[in-house]
Amino acid sequence: MYNVRMITVRLSQKKKALEFPGPRRVMDLLAEAGVRPTTVIVTQGRKLLTKDHRVEDGATIDVISVVSGG
Amino acid sequence: MKCKRCRRADAAVELPSHHAAFCSDCFFVFFRRQVTEGIRKLRLLAPDDRVLVCVSGGKDSLVLWDVLIDEGYETEGLYIDLGIDGYSGRSKEKVLAYAASRGKTPIVVELAKEGIPIPEASRCARMQECAVCGTVKRYFFNRVAAEGKFTVVATGHNLDDETARLLGNLLHWQRDHLARQHPLLPGEDGGLVRKVKPLWRVSEVETAAYGFLKGIDYVTEECPMSEDATSLVYKEALSRIEDRMPGTRIVFYKGFLDPSNPLRKAPEAAAPPDAAGTPQACTACGAPTYAETCSFCRLKERVRKARTLRAAKVTR
């Protein structure tokens, strides 16, 4: 047995987290999570990620919705 | 991906609608230029204005306040506590924290103390929460501005908000609303203070990115009352179009604002449909209105009647 490190994608709007094997580009992770890239910003710590950024295994990224209603 | 402006740093923000990508520092320059150009082109603000910035704790209004402070405008923040369990408290915390970080203390209006918290008012008046919220906010924006001798009220409506509203108005052929839709609503004699939307050129993604990169701690959760807001449907439709054809939103809105567009009048002529001359004082509260009593007082009266009826049922 060995420990498979995954990428954790936290979806702030849905208050849930998903895990995917890496490395993967941000745009591919968003597609897997069913999120349209133009409706969110993606962050890792204090860094803002572009959609072509490659996320490594073991990383945690936050997907923050930018759409406000009302 | 490298920054398209300095060509040295890695890009932090990509903007397909501008065929551009920027590092943090260059994005700040780009964003502020978009806002200041929006202000200059439509003459939204003068250097000596006293600006009342309406802040909700969300990204757009706090970013607007931040940019206006950095641009040297004299500003004060107005926060309206809507009386929504949990959400209002968390939003208020963000506003107070941001204000403190800039050496400011916002003006706070608590709707519960005013006797008209949004959830209850909406139930009593049998109106959509967003409609009640709009009426109440507009009333207090103007009242606080007039009482505080502010020359202008600024709100954080962005390009996505304005194009969603435009699409809704077009789909329903709301000609009166189309005539009045503009980032500048001039003030009028009788106590109506000028209203402006300085973020009309920037998108929600851009304000969110600016807020994040500037370290502005804004509330990311959505207002629980706005889940079924029709504006979200229009926003999604426009967002899907923008995905396929970047830049469509700004072309759509700039085309609408073109003075030659027959669908809209010049801002000076944009008075409400029932307007007859200048607004008169509301017979109940004295606020400017084109009717006998203002829409806020009419709403309060509906709420009062519903409460009286409910109390009578309970005592029976």
Interface residues (C-beta under 8 A of the other chain):
Chain A: S12 Q13 R36 P37 T38 T39 I41 T43 R46 K47 L48 T50 K51 D52 I64 S65 V66 V67 S68 G69 G70
Chain B: M1 A11 A12 V13 E14 A21 S24 G58 K59 D60 C130 C133 D160 D161 E204 V205 T207 A208 A209 F212 L213 G215 T220 E221 E222 C223 M225 S226 E227 A229 S231 L232 K235 E236 S239 R240 E242 D243
